[in-house]
Amino acid sequence: MKDESQLKISKSVFFIPILYVFGIWFIYWVEIYFNFNFNKYGVLPRDLMGLRGVVLSHFIHSDANHLFSNSVPLFVLLLSIFYFYKDIAYKVLIFGGILSGFLTWVIARESYHIGASGIVYLLFSFVFFSGIIRKHYRLVALSLIIIFLYGSMIWYVLPIKDGMSWEGHASGFMIGLLFAIFYRNKGIIKEEHQFEETAFDLLFDENGEYAPPKIEEELGEEIK
């Protein structure tokens, strides 16, 4: 029974990461095979039609290199959030994705902004800052691993490379930080251990000084 439960948990953790990565590759294959161009469905800032990109842009990529560079960190980060934050993982992914897309629509340059990079930066920021805020040893370790593997990503929230949507990166990063603060009491929380008082503890007073009970006095009071 226990093995079946663990298998069920394992499948649920892997389902969304695999589905998301498969989905973005499938959409790219449709573009190539049928000679479509979905770039116009990306975020187009401050344009009413461009609002559809708030949802759709996360599934569209310009080329195979762009797609591959997002796929690996996306899978790892999705796996992390659905394992450690399963109670709020969908909220972070869905609402965080919409908010980061909308913030991109508000602040970005007038161009089509596409790619799952906003989601990657959203999850990267959320996982990293959540581990630090919660001070949970497993989450802190995860944060250190994330920063070690993808630490160089932080530079791409700045306009240091032409043709790259740093606004989308920055939007995802900021929303991830806000969600880490907002959901700081959700998911895995460091538990404070409570210890029961034992006979050994009775030998010391509240200041930690040795103070064994005076048995003779207690016996004398009972005799009286």
N, CA and C atoms as a LAMMPS dump frame, in Angstrom:
ITEM: TIMESTEP
0
ITEM: NUMBER OF ATOMS
672
ITEM: BOX BOUNDS ff ff ff
-5.0000000000000000e+02 5.0000000000000000e+02
-5.0000000000000000e+02 5.0000000000000000e+02
-5.0000000000000000e+02 5.0000000000000000e+02
ITEM: ATOMS id mol type element x y z
1 1 1 N 0.837 -1.212 0
2 1 2 C 0 0 0
3 1 3 C 0.867 1.255 0
4 2 1 N 1.94 1.199 0.813
5 2 2 C 2.853 2.327 0.91
6 2 3 C 3.558 2.581 -0.407
7 3 1 N 3.963 1.461 -1.084
8 3 2 C 4.67 1.593 -2.359
9 3 3 C 3.765 2.219 -3.426
10 4 1 N 2.462 1.84 -3.415
11 4 2 C 1.514 2.41 -4.363
12 4 3 C 1.335 3.898 -4.141
13 5 1 N 1.311 4.334 -2.864
14 5 2 C 1.166 5.752 -2.534
15 5 3 C 2.369 6.551 -3.007
16 6 1 N 3.57 6.006 -2.771
17 6 2 C 4.795 6.684 -3.202
18 6 3 C 4.855 6.788 -4.718
19 7 1 N 4.386 5.728 -5.429
20 7 2 C 4.388 5.732 -6.878
21 7 3 C 3.438 6.792 -7.412
22 8 1 N 2.274 6.942 -6.728
23 8 2 C 1.289 7.945 -7.122
24 8 3 C 1.851 9.34 -6.97
25 9 1 N 2.544 9.604 -5.873
26 9 2 C 3.161 10.909 -5.637
27 9 3 C 4.226 11.187 -6.688
28 10 1 N 5.019 10.169 -6.996
29 10 2 C 6.088 10.321 -7.973
30 10 3 C 5.527 10.692 -9.348
31 11 1 N 4.439 10.047 -9.745
32 11 2 C 3.833 10.343 -11.044
33 11 3 C 3.287 11.758 -11.088
34 12 1 N 2.655 12.2 -10.023
35 12 2 C 2.07 13.541 -9.993
36 12 3 C 3.143 14.619 -10.049
37 13 1 N 4.294 14.361 -9.455
38 13 2 C 5.392 15.327 -9.463
39 13 3 C 5.963 15.497 -10.865
40 14 1 N 6.051 14.414 -11.623
41 14 2 C 6.649 14.449 -12.951
42 14 3 C 5.661 14.849 -14.048
43 15 1 N 4.368 14.766 -13.773
44 15 2 C 3.365 14.931 -14.832
45 15 3 C 3.424 16.308 -15.487
46 16 1 N 3.314 17.379 -14.684
47 16 2 C 3.284 18.738 -15.239
48 16 3 C 4.609 19.114 -15.897
49 17 1 N 5.777 18.849 -15.272
50 17 2 C 7.046 19.174 -15.952
51 17 3 C 7.169 18.507 -17.319
52 18 1 N 6.813 17.229 -17.396
53 18 2 C 6.904 16.517 -18.676
54 18 3 C 5.896 17.078 -19.668
55 19 1 N 4.664 17.31 -19.195
56 19 2 C 3.61 17.828 -20.078
57 19 3 C 3.962 19.203 -20.624
58 20 1 N 4.491 20.077 -19.772
59 20 2 C 4.829 21.444 -20.203
60 20 3 C 5.942 21.419 -21.244
61 21 1 N 7.012 20.686 -20.948
62 21 2 C 8.148 20.636 -21.878
63 21 3 C 7.724 19.978 -23.194
64 22 1 N 6.95 18.917 -23.103
65 22 2 C 6.448 18.268 -24.323
66 22 3 C 5.58 19.241 -25.12
67 23 1 N 4.755 20.012 -24.409
68 23 2 C 3.846 20.952 -25.055
69 23 3 C 4.562 22.013 -25.864
70 24 1 N 5.619 22.594 -25.285
71 24 2 C 6.317 23.661 -26.007
72 24 3 C 7.089 23.112 -27.207
73 25 1 N 7.593 21.866 -27.095
74 25 2 C 8.26 21.253 -28.241
75 25 3 C 7.252 20.884 -29.331
76 26 1 N 6.087 20.443 -28.918
77 26 2 C 5.043 20.086 -29.896
78 26 3 C 4.576 21.318 -30.659
79 27 1 N 4.384 22.414 -29.95
80 27 2 C 3.959 23.661 -30.598
81 27 3 C 5.017 24.131 -31.595
82 28 1 N 6.282 24.012 -31.226
83 28 2 C 7.362 24.404 -32.132
84 28 3 C 7.374 23.486 -33.359
85 29 1 N 7.128 22.196 -33.149
86 29 2 C 7.078 21.248 -34.276
87 29 3 C 5.94 21.62 -35.231
88 30 1 N 4.784 21.999 -34.698
89 30 2 C 3.647 22.42 -35.524
90 30 3 C 4.037 23.627 -36.375
91 31 1 N 4.748 24.578 -35.754
92 31 2 C 5.204 25.758 -36.503
93 31 3 C 6.079 25.367 -37.687
94 32 1 N 7.041 24.486 -37.424
95 32 2 C 7.995 24.086 -38.465
96 32 3 C 7.316 23.236 -39.534
97 33 1 N 6.538 22.269 -39.102
98 33 2 C 5.949 21.305 -40.038
99 33 3 C 4.924 21.963 -40.956
100 34 1 N 4.11 22.847 -40.402
101 34 2 C 3.051 23.484 -41.188
102 34 3 C 3.418 24.899 -41.645
103 35 1 N 4.68 25.271 -41.404
104 35 2 C 5.187 26.575 -41.832
105 35 3 C 4.363 27.735 -41.258
106 36 1 N 4.061 27.626 -39.96
107 36 2 C 3.361 28.689 -39.251
108 36 3 C 4.358 29.591 -38.552
109 37 1 N 3.892 30.762 -38.185
110 37 2 C 4.687 31.67 -37.358
111 37 3 C 3.786 32.208 -36.247
112 38 1 N 4.033 31.715 -35.037
113 38 2 C 3.187 32.084 -33.908
114 38 3 C 3.705 33.303 -33.137
115 39 1 N 4.746 33.945 -33.647
116 39 2 C 5.328 35.078 -32.925
117 39 3 C 4.319 36.193 -32.656
118 40 1 N 3.358 36.341 -33.566
119 40 2 C 2.367 37.413 -33.413
120 40 3 C 1.419 37.167 -32.246
121 41 1 N 1.492 35.956 -31.67
122 41 2 C 0.679 35.647 -30.489
123 41 3 C 1.436 35.903 -29.182
124 42 1 N 2.614 36.489 -29.307
125 42 2 C 3.377 36.844 -28.122
126 42 3 C 2.855 38.12 -27.484
127 43 1 N 3.521 38.55 -26.437
128 43 2 C 3.145 39.789 -25.748
129 43 3 C 3.575 40.981 -26.598
130 44 1 N 2.618 41.819 -26.952
131 44 2 C 2.911 43.072 -27.638
132 44 3 C 2.512 44.201 -26.686
133 45 1 N 3.494 44.831 -26.049
134 45 2 C 3.222 45.789 -24.969
135 45 3 C 2.263 46.915 -25.351
136 46 1 N 1.342 47.157 -24.426
137 46 2 C 0.389 48.269 -24.487
138 46 3 C -0.495 48.242 -25.746
139 47 1 N -0.638 47.046 -26.307
140 47 2 C -1.542 46.839 -27.433
141 47 3 C -2.632 45.88 -26.975
142 48 1 N -3.881 46.198 -27.286
143 48 2 C -4.995 45.394 -26.787
144 48 3 C -4.906 43.948 -27.271
145 49 1 N -4.597 43.744 -28.547
146 49 2 C -4.444 42.394 -29.079
147 49 3 C -3.228 41.694 -28.474
148 50 1 N -2.255 42.514 -28.077
149 50 2 C -1.043 41.961 -27.49
150 50 3 C -1.254 41.345 -26.122
151 51 1 N -2.417 41.599 -25.528
152 51 2 C -2.724 41.011 -24.214
153 51 3 C -2.874 39.495 -24.278
154 52 1 N -3.204 38.952 -25.444
155 52 2 C -3.339 37.503 -25.543
156 52 3 C -2.005 36.804 -25.285
157 53 1 N -0.923 37.533 -25.527
158 53 2 C 0.397 36.975 -25.27
159 53 3 C 0.693 36.769 -23.799
160 54 1 N -0.072 37.415 -22.918
161 54 2 C 0.098 37.227 -21.47
162 54 3 C -0.011 35.748 -21.123
163 55 1 N -0.879 35.049 -21.85
164 55 2 C -1.06 33.608 -21.627
165 55 3 C -0.297 32.779 -22.66
166 56 1 N -0.338 33.189 -23.931
167 56 2 C 0.181 32.357 -25.015
168 56 3 C 1.684 32.431 -25.217
169 57 1 N 2.289 33.549 -24.845
170 57 2 C 3.708 33.76 -25.157
171 57 3 C 4.625 32.724 -24.515
172 58 1 N 4.219 32.147 -23.376
173 58 2 C 5.061 31.196 -22.653
174 58 3 C 5.237 29.876 -23.393
175 59 1 N 4.454 29.672 -24.459
176 59 2 C 4.519 28.415 -25.204
177 59 3 C 5.148 28.587 -26.589
178 60 1 N 5.592 29.796 -26.917
179 60 2 C 6.089 30.103 -28.26
180 60 3 C 7.588 30.41 -28.199
181 61 1 N 8.349 29.855 -29.154
182 61 2 C 9.792 30.088 -29.194
183 61 3 C 10.246 30.406 -30.613
184 62 1 N 11.32 31.173 -30.683
185 62 2 C 11.77 31.662 -31.987
186 62 3 C 12.536 30.62 -32.785
187 63 1 N 13.338 29.784 -32.108
188 63 2 C 14.111 28.755 -32.798
189 63 3 C 14.44 27.621 -31.827
190 64 1 N 15.129 26.599 -32.347
191 64 2 C 15.428 25.415 -31.539
192 64 3 C 16.373 25.737 -30.381
193 65 1 N 17.336 26.634 -30.597
194 65 2 C 18.262 26.999 -29.527
195 65 3 C 17.527 27.688 -28.381
196 66 1 N 16.627 28.592 -28.75
197 66 2 C 15.813 29.28 -27.755
198 66 3 C 14.979 28.27 -26.967
199 67 1 N 14.402 27.318 -27.667
200 67 2 C 13.561 26.3 -27.051
201 67 3 C 14.371 25.392 -26.132
202 68 1 N 15.507 24.935 -26.601
203 68 2 C 16.329 24.018 -25.809
204 68 3 C 16.891 24.699 -24.56
205 69 1 N 17.298 25.963 -24.683
206 69 2 C 17.874 26.673 -23.538
207 69 3 C 16.852 26.874 -22.42
208 70 1 N 15.566 26.871 -22.771
209 70 2 C 14.517 26.997 -21.764
210 70 3 C 14.051 25.652 -21.221
211 71 1 N 14.172 24.602 -22.016
212 71 2 C 13.586 23.311 -21.66
213 71 3 C 14.21 22.687 -20.423
214 72 1 N 15.534 22.679 -20.353
215 72 2 C 16.207 22.013 -19.23
216 72 3 C 15.936 22.71 -17.896
217 73 1 N 16.21 24.029 -17.766
218 73 2 C 15.895 24.683 -16.491
219 73 3 C 14.405 24.663 -16.171
220 74 1 N 13.556 24.724 -17.197
221 74 2 C 12.112 24.677 -16.973
222 74 3 C 11.704 23.349 -16.344
223 75 1 N 12.235 22.258 -16.858
224 75 2 C 11.907 20.936 -16.316
225 75 3 C 12.398 20.797 -14.881
226 76 1 N 13.629 21.204 -14.623
227 76 2 C 14.213 21.087 -13.283
228 76 3 C 13.435 21.929 -12.264
229 77 1 N 13.113 23.153 -12.638
230 77 2 C 12.426 24.061 -11.716
231 77 3 C 10.97 23.636 -11.491
232 78 1 N 10.305 23.17 -12.53
233 78 2 C 8.94 22.663 -12.363
234 78 3 C 8.933 21.435 -11.458
235 79 1 N 9.908 20.578 -11.646
236 79 2 C 10.031 19.391 -10.801
237 79 3 C 10.232 19.792 -9.344
238 80 1 N 11.057 20.807 -9.133
239 80 2 C 11.344 21.278 -7.771
240 80 3 C 10.096 21.842 -7.103
241 81 1 N 9.369 22.666 -7.828
242 81 2 C 8.218 23.326 -7.207
243 81 3 C 7.066 22.348 -6.964
244 82 1 N 6.892 21.368 -7.846
245 82 2 C 5.811 20.404 -7.642
246 82 3 C 6.177 19.344 -6.6
247 83 1 N 7.441 19.234 -6.283
248 83 2 C 7.845 18.309 -5.216
249 83 3 C 7.806 18.994 -3.851
250 84 1 N 8.384 20.183 -3.751
251 84 2 C 8.507 20.855 -2.461
252 84 3 C 7.321 21.769 -2.134
253 85 1 N 6.599 22.224 -3.154
254 85 2 C 5.501 23.174 -2.928
255 85 3 C 4.224 22.699 -3.623
256 86 1 N 3.909 21.416 -3.478
257 86 2 C 2.791 20.836 -4.232
258 86 3 C 1.454 21.506 -3.918
259 87 1 N 1.294 22.069 -2.708
260 87 2 C 0.023 22.69 -2.335
261 87 3 C -0.224 24.022 -3.049
262 88 1 N 0.851 24.676 -3.456
263 88 2 C 0.708 25.99 -4.094
264 88 3 C 1.35 26.033 -5.479
265 89 1 N 1.826 24.893 -5.958
266 89 2 C 2.564 24.862 -7.23
267 89 3 C 1.729 25.38 -8.394
268 90 1 N 0.469 24.957 -8.474
269 90 2 C -0.385 25.399 -9.577
270 90 3 C -0.655 26.902 -9.507
271 91 1 N -0.839 27.404 -8.286
272 91 2 C -1.092 28.843 -8.128
273 91 3 C 0.118 29.654 -8.58
274 92 1 N 1.301 29.218 -8.185
275 92 2 C 2.52 29.929 -8.572
276 92 3 C 2.705 29.881 -10.077
277 93 1 N 2.501 28.709 -10.664
278 93 2 C 2.717 28.535 -12.098
279 93 3 C 1.698 29.324 -12.917
280 94 1 N 0.412 29.191 -12.591
281 94 2 C -0.638 29.811 -13.407
282 94 3 C -0.747 31.319 -13.153
283 95 1 N -0.971 31.679 -11.891
284 95 2 C -1.128 33.104 -11.582
285 95 3 C 0.188 33.865 -11.744
286 96 1 N 1.283 33.215 -11.393
287 96 2 C 2.589 33.85 -11.582
288 96 3 C 2.897 34.072 -13.043
289 97 1 N 2.54 33.086 -13.887
290 97 2 C 2.757 33.227 -15.323
291 97 3 C 1.932 34.355 -15.921
292 98 1 N 0.675 34.462 -15.496
293 98 2 C -0.193 35.53 -15.997
294 98 3 C 0.311 36.896 -15.55
295 99 1 N 0.686 37.017 -14.28
296 99 2 C 1.15 38.309 -13.761
297 99 3 C 2.48 38.734 -14.383
298 100 1 N 3.377 37.783 -14.571
299 100 2 C 4.66 38.132 -15.195
300 100 3 C 4.454 38.536 -16.653
301 101 1 N 3.513 37.857 -17.334
302 101 2 C 3.191 38.243 -18.711
303 101 3 C 2.563 39.618 -18.776
304 102 1 N 1.682 39.909 -17.822
305 102 2 C 1.026 41.216 -17.812
306 102 3 C 2.027 42.326 -17.486
307 103 1 N 2.927 42.067 -16.547
308 103 2 C 3.941 43.069 -16.214
309 103 3 C 4.838 43.336 -17.419
310 104 1 N 5.144 42.288 -18.171
311 104 2 C 5.91 42.461 -19.415
312 104 3 C 5.143 43.344 -20.392
313 105 1 N 3.837 43.124 -20.491
314 105 2 C 2.981 43.919 -21.371
315 105 3 C 3.005 45.396 -20.979
316 106 1 N 3.162 45.658 -19.686
317 106 2 C 3.147 47.033 -19.181
318 106 3 C 4.479 47.738 -19.401
319 107 1 N 5.605 47.051 -19.131
320 107 2 C 6.9 47.735 -19.059
321 107 3 C 7.806 47.516 -20.271
322 108 1 N 7.512 46.536 -21.103
323 108 2 C 8.469 46.137 -22.14
324 108 3 C 8.473 47.071 -23.347
325 109 1 N 9.485 46.896 -24.181
326 109 2 C 9.596 47.636 -25.444
327 109 3 C 8.513 47.171 -26.415
328 110 1 N 8.251 47.991 -27.418
329 110 2 C 7.218 47.66 -28.406
330 110 3 C 7.769 46.656 -29.409
331 111 1 N 7.637 45.408 -29.021
332 111 2 C 8.067 44.297 -29.862
333 111 3 C 7.371 43.049 -29.342
334 112 1 N 7.345 41.989 -30.142
335 112 2 C 6.73 40.755 -29.674
336 112 3 C 7.686 40.041 -28.718
337 113 1 N 7.185 39.716 -27.542
338 113 2 C 7.981 39.035 -26.526
339 113 3 C 7.443 37.613 -26.37
340 114 1 N 8.307 36.629 -26.637
341 114 2 C 7.878 35.228 -26.622
342 114 3 C 8.865 34.385 -25.827
343 115 1 N 8.435 33.171 -25.484
344 115 2 C 9.313 32.215 -24.821
345 115 3 C 8.908 31.923 -23.386
346 116 1 N 9.344 30.762 -22.911
347 116 2 C 9.046 30.333 -21.543
348 116 3 C 10.033 30.915 -20.531
349 117 1 N 10.879 31.837 -20.985
350 117 2 C 11.878 32.418 -20.088
351 117 3 C 11.242 33.109 -18.888
352 118 1 N 10.098 33.755 -19.111
353 118 2 C 9.42 34.419 -18.007
354 118 3 C 9.029 33.429 -16.919
355 119 1 N 8.568 32.247 -17.323
356 119 2 C 8.219 31.194 -16.37
357 119 3 C 9.472 30.679 -15.672
358 120 1 N 10.543 30.502 -16.436
359 120 2 C 11.805 30.025 -15.859
360 120 3 C 12.292 30.975 -14.774
361 121 1 N 12.26 32.277 -15.061
362 121 2 C 12.717 33.259 -14.074
363 121 3 C 11.744 33.36 -12.9
364 122 1 N 10.469 33.184 -13.165
365 122 2 C 9.47 33.164 -12.099
366 122 3 C 9.77 32.034 -11.118
367 123 1 N 9.968 30.827 -11.625
368 123 2 C 10.211 29.663 -10.778
369 123 3 C 11.567 29.738 -10.101
370 124 1 N 12.57 30.186 -10.849
371 124 2 C 13.911 30.347 -10.279
372 124 3 C 13.879 31.288 -9.086
373 125 1 N 13.235 32.431 -9.247
374 125 2 C 13.15 33.423 -8.181
375 125 3 C 12.347 32.895 -6.998
376 126 1 N 11.212 32.256 -7.291
377 126 2 C 10.358 31.742 -6.217
378 126 3 C 11.076 30.68 -5.399
379 127 1 N 11.675 29.707 -6.058
380 127 2 C 12.35 28.61 -5.359
381 127 3 C 13.529 29.132 -4.541
382 128 1 N 14.302 30.023 -5.129
383 128 2 C 15.482 30.537 -4.439
384 128 3 C 15.099 31.344 -3.199
385 129 1 N 14.227 32.322 -3.363
386 129 2 C 13.871 33.191 -2.236
387 129 3 C 13.015 32.461 -1.197
388 130 1 N 12.214 31.505 -1.612
389 130 2 C 11.432 30.725 -0.652
390 130 3 C 12.346 29.942 0.276
391 131 1 N 13.392 29.357 -0.29
392 131 2 C 14.334 28.614 0.535
393 131 3 C 15.02 29.488 1.559
394 132 1 N 15.371 30.7 1.175
395 132 2 C 16.035 31.623 2.088
396 132 3 C 15.059 32.127 3.153
397 133 1 N 13.858 32.511 2.735
398 133 2 C 12.873 33.067 3.665
399 133 3 C 12.442 32.04 4.705
400 134 1 N 12.206 30.801 4.289
401 134 2 C 11.693 29.777 5.189
402 134 3 C 12.757 29.203 6.122
403 135 1 N 14.033 29.341 5.756
404 135 2 C 15.139 28.826 6.564
405 135 3 C 14.988 27.334 6.845
406 136 1 N 14.472 26.63 5.842
407 136 2 C 14.33 25.189 5.936
408 136 3 C 15.553 24.574 5.264
409 137 1 N 16.216 23.636 5.956
410 137 2 C 17.516 23.182 5.475
411 137 3 C 17.441 22.551 4.087
412 138 1 N 16.364 21.82 3.805
413 138 2 C 16.245 21.205 2.474
414 138 3 C 16.003 22.257 1.398
415 139 1 N 15.215 23.271 1.737
416 139 2 C 14.93 24.327 0.769
417 139 3 C 16.135 25.244 0.571
418 140 1 N 16.88 25.477 1.631
419 140 2 C 18.115 26.266 1.508
420 140 3 C 19.101 25.526 0.613
421 141 1 N 19.205 24.195 0.811
422 141 2 C 20.09 23.387 -0.037
423 141 3 C 19.637 23.453 -1.493
424 142 1 N 18.333 23.384 -1.699
425 142 2 C 17.791 23.487 -3.057
426 142 3 C 18.106 24.853 -3.657
427 143 1 N 17.992 25.904 -2.856
428 143 2 C 18.291 27.257 -3.334
429 143 3 C 19.745 27.372 -3.768
430 144 1 N 20.635 26.773 -2.992
431 144 2 C 22.06 26.812 -3.327
432 144 3 C 22.337 26.048 -4.618
433 145 1 N 21.646 24.913 -4.797
434 145 2 C 21.809 24.142 -6.032
435 145 3 C 21.31 24.955 -7.226
436 146 1 N 20.158 25.594 -7.052
437 146 2 C 19.575 26.405 -8.134
438 146 3 C 20.506 27.541 -8.526
439 147 1 N 21.039 28.247 -7.523
440 147 2 C 21.911 29.383 -7.812
441 147 3 C 23.224 28.912 -8.425
442 148 1 N 23.664 27.685 -8.053
443 148 2 C 24.893 27.128 -8.616
444 148 3 C 24.688 26.749 -10.084
445 149 1 N 23.538 26.142 -10.386
446 149 2 C 23.271 25.69 -11.75
447 149 3 C 22.894 26.828 -12.684
448 150 1 N 22.085 27.779 -12.168
449 150 2 C 21.526 28.809 -13.036
450 150 3 C 21.832 30.219 -12.54
451 151 1 N 22.86 30.353 -11.736
452 151 2 C 23.194 31.658 -11.16
453 151 3 C 23.485 32.72 -12.197
454 152 1 N 24.036 32.306 -13.327
455 152 2 C 24.362 33.286 -14.372
456 152 3 C 23.105 33.897 -14.991
457 153 1 N 21.951 33.263 -14.75
458 153 2 C 20.696 33.779 -15.288
459 153 3 C 20.396 35.182 -14.779
460 154 1 N 20.894 35.496 -13.581
461 154 2 C 20.555 36.771 -12.941
462 154 3 C 20.946 37.956 -13.801
463 155 1 N 22.004 37.798 -14.615
464 155 2 C 22.479 38.922 -15.428
465 155 3 C 21.517 39.259 -16.558
466 156 1 N 20.687 38.295 -16.942
467 156 2 C 19.795 38.521 -18.081
468 156 3 C 18.485 39.192 -17.692
469 157 1 N 18.386 39.654 -16.452
470 157 2 C 17.269 40.544 -16.097
471 157 3 C 17.666 41.987 -16.418
472 158 1 N 18.863 42.148 -16.934
473 158 2 C 19.365 43.466 -17.351
474 158 3 C 19.509 43.495 -18.874
475 159 1 N 19.425 44.666 -19.483
476 159 2 C 19.517 44.774 -20.95
477 159 3 C 20.945 44.651 -21.45
478 160 1 N 21.496 43.434 -21.36
479 160 2 C 22.9 43.245 -21.736
480 160 3 C 23.057 42.506 -23.067
481 161 1 N 21.956 42.053 -23.647
482 161 2 C 22.054 41.314 -24.908
483 161 3 C 20.928 41.743 -25.84
484 162 1 N 21.275 42.136 -27.046
485 162 2 C 20.286 42.564 -28.029
486 162 3 C 19.408 41.385 -28.461
487 163 1 N 18.149 41.678 -28.687
488 163 2 C 17.235 40.644 -29.164
489 163 3 C 16.686 39.753 -28.083
490 164 1 N 17.066 39.978 -26.832
491 164 2 C 16.585 39.162 -25.718
492 164 3 C 15.613 39.974 -24.867
493 165 1 N 14.513 39.356 -24.484
494 165 2 C 13.493 40.057 -23.706
495 165 3 C 13.885 40.09 -22.228
496 166 1 N 14.762 41.022 -21.889
497 166 2 C 15.158 41.138 -20.484
498 166 3 C 13.972 41.604 -19.637
499 167 1 N 13.019 42.307 -20.273
500 167 2 C 11.831 42.753 -19.541
501 167 3 C 10.995 41.553 -19.064
502 168 1 N 10.9 40.528 -19.935
503 168 2 C 10.186 39.317 -19.55
504 168 3 C 10.891 38.588 -18.424
505 169 1 N 12.225 38.568 -18.483
506 169 2 C 13.012 37.942 -17.422
507 169 3 C 12.825 38.688 -16.104
508 170 1 N 12.944 40.004 -16.167
509 170 2 C 12.823 40.83 -14.964
510 170 3 C 11.418 40.713 -14.36
511 171 1 N 10.412 40.65 -15.222
512 171 2 C 9.027 40.53 -14.745
513 171 3 C 8.829 39.211 -14.001
514 172 1 N 9.303 38.124 -14.6
515 172 2 C 9.194 36.821 -13.938
516 172 3 C 9.948 36.79 -12.63
517 173 1 N 11.131 37.395 -12.611
518 173 2 C 11.96 37.418 -11.411
519 173 3 C 11.273 38.19 -10.28
520 174 1 N 10.702 39.336 -10.596
521 174 2 C 10.03 40.153 -9.572
522 174 3 C 8.767 39.483 -9.04
523 175 1 N 7.976 38.882 -9.941
524 175 2 C 6.766 38.196 -9.509
525 175 3 C 7.124 36.98 -8.651
526 176 1 N 8.187 36.277 -9.006
527 176 2 C 8.635 35.133 -8.21
528 176 3 C 9.014 35.542 -6.803
529 177 1 N 9.698 36.677 -6.656
530 177 2 C 10.061 37.192 -5.341
531 177 3 C 8.816 37.552 -4.537
532 178 1 N 7.865 38.225 -5.171
533 178 2 C 6.629 38.604 -4.483
534 178 3 C 5.838 37.377 -4.035
535 179 1 N 5.794 36.351 -4.875
536 179 2 C 5.086 35.121 -4.512
537 179 3 C 5.797 34.389 -3.38
538 180 1 N 7.124 34.436 -3.368
539 180 2 C 7.877 33.795 -2.287
540 180 3 C 7.546 34.447 -0.948
541 181 1 N 7.371 35.761 -0.956
542 181 2 C 6.998 36.478 0.272
543 181 3 C 5.536 36.206 0.631
544 182 1 N 4.665 36.258 -0.373
545 182 2 C 3.225 36.09 -0.134
546 182 3 C 2.889 34.691 0.373
547 183 1 N 3.565 33.676 -0.176
548 183 2 C 3.296 32.285 0.215
549 183 3 C 4.329 31.747 1.201
550 184 1 N 4.935 32.632 1.97
551 184 2 C 5.997 32.187 2.88
552 184 3 C 5.507 31.222 3.956
553 185 1 N 4.215 31.227 4.246
554 185 2 C 3.658 30.32 5.261
555 185 3 C 2.91 29.149 4.641
556 186 1 N 3.079 28.953 3.346
557 186 2 C 2.445 27.846 2.645
558 186 3 C 3.507 26.869 2.164
559 187 1 N 3.126 25.586 2.096
560 187 2 C 4.076 24.582 1.649
561 187 3 C 4.911 24.087 2.805
562 188 1 N 6.156 23.727 2.542
563 188 2 C 7.038 23.223 3.589
564 188 3 C 7.462 24.377 4.478
565 189 1 N 7.252 24.216 5.791
566 189 2 C 7.627 25.231 6.766
567 189 3 C 8.507 24.585 7.813
568 190 1 N 9.519 25.286 8.222
569 190 2 C 10.401 24.755 9.254
570 190 3 C 9.625 24.576 10.552
571 191 1 N 9.613 23.352 11.053
572 191 2 C 8.86 23.053 12.254
573 191 3 C 9.708 23.285 13.501
574 192 1 N 9.073 23.859 14.524
575 192 2 C 9.73 24.027 15.8
576 192 3 C 9.433 22.804 16.656
577 193 1 N 10.476 22.095 17.062
578 193 2 C 10.302 20.866 17.813
579 193 3 C 9.973 21.17 19.27
580 194 1 N 9.025 20.418 19.802
581 194 2 C 8.633 20.549 21.197
582 194 3 C 9.153 19.337 21.961
583 195 1 N 9.818 19.572 23.063
584 195 2 C 10.395 18.486 23.845
585 195 3 C 9.608 18.301 25.137
586 196 1 N 9.349 17.034 25.472
587 196 2 C 8.647 16.74 26.711
588 196 3 C 9.623 16.777 27.882
589 197 1 N 9.127 17.215 29.02
590 197 2 C 9.947 17.287 30.214
591 197 3 C 10.162 15.885 30.766
592 198 1 N 11.399 15.569 31.117
593 198 2 C 11.738 14.258 31.663
594 198 3 C 12.19 14.408 33.105
595 199 1 N 12.435 13.256 33.77
596 199 2 C 12.888 13.269 35.165
597 199 3 C 14.235 13.967 35.289
598 200 1 N 15.06 13.852 34.23
599 200 2 C 16.367 14.493 34.26
600 200 3 C 16.238 16.007 34.278
601 201 1 N 15.222 16.533 33.548
602 201 2 C 15.015 17.981 33.506
603 201 3 C 14.627 18.54 34.865
604 202 1 N 14.012 17.71 35.721
605 202 2 C 13.566 18.172 37.034
606 202 3 C 14.729 18.452 37.97
607 203 1 N 15.929 17.982 37.613
608 203 2 C 17.107 18.206 38.446
609 203 3 C 17.687 19.597 38.265
610 204 1 N 17.153 20.379 37.314
611 204 2 C 17.681 21.707 37.045
612 204 3 C 16.554 22.734 37.126
613 205 1 N 16.914 23.936 37.618
614 205 2 C 15.901 24.981 37.705
615 205 3 C 15.794 25.723 36.384
616 206 1 N 14.993 26.787 36.343
617 206 2 C 14.747 27.516 35.103
618 206 3 C 15.974 28.238 34.577
619 207 1 N 16.985 28.446 35.461
620 207 2 C 18.238 29.089 35.053
621 207 3 C 19.29 28.092 34.611
622 208 1 N 18.943 26.788 34.654
623 208 2 C 19.886 25.759 34.233
624 208 3 C 20.817 25.304 35.326
625 209 1 N 20.586 25.733 36.571
626 209 2 C 21.445 25.347 37.678
627 209 3 C 20.936 24.061 38.319
628 210 1 N 21.884 23.263 38.837
629 210 2 C 21.543 21.98 39.444
630 210 3 C 20.735 22.219 40.719
631 211 1 N 19.53 21.694 40.774
632 211 2 C 18.658 21.908 41.931
633 211 3 C 17.755 20.701 42.113
634 212 1 N 18.292 19.601 42.662
635 212 2 C 17.492 18.385 42.855
636 212 3 C 16.389 18.621 43.876
637 213 1 N 15.276 17.95 43.773
638 213 2 C 14.174 18.124 44.728
639 213 3 C 14.566 17.651 46.121
640 214 1 N 14.111 18.36 47.133
641 214 2 C 14.435 18.012 48.513
642 214 3 C 13.448 16.961 48.997
643 215 1 N 13.866 15.715 48.849
644 215 2 C 12.997 14.579 49.151
645 215 3 C 12.653 14.516 50.632
646 216 1 N 13.668 14.808 51.493
647 216 2 C 13.447 14.712 52.93
648 216 3 C 12.377 15.678 53.39
649 217 1 N 12.411 16.927 52.863
650 217 2 C 11.416 17.927 53.25
651 217 3 C 10.035 17.516 52.794
652 218 1 N 9.956 16.955 51.567
653 218 2 C 8.671 16.544 51.065
654 218 3 C 8.101 15.406 51.895
655 219 1 N 8.982 14.458 52.297
656 219 2 C 8.536 13.34 53.13
657 219 3 C 8.092 13.825 54.51
658 220 1 N 8.827 14.831 55.032
659 220 2 C 8.481 15.383 56.354
660 220 3 C 7.129 16.028 56.337
661 221 1 N 6.804 16.734 55.259
662 221 2 C 5.5 17.382 55.146
663 221 3 C 4.396 16.356 55.063
664 222 1 N 4.665 15.222 54.374
665 222 2 C 3.647 14.192 54.258
666 222 3 C 3.395 13.529 55.596
667 223 1 N 4.482 13.321 56.434
668 223 2 C 4.322 12.683 57.75
669 223 3 C 3.501 13.561 58.671
670 224 1 N 3.73 14.895 58.613
671 224 2 C 2.971 15.815 59.454
672 224 3 C 1.495 15.772 59.042
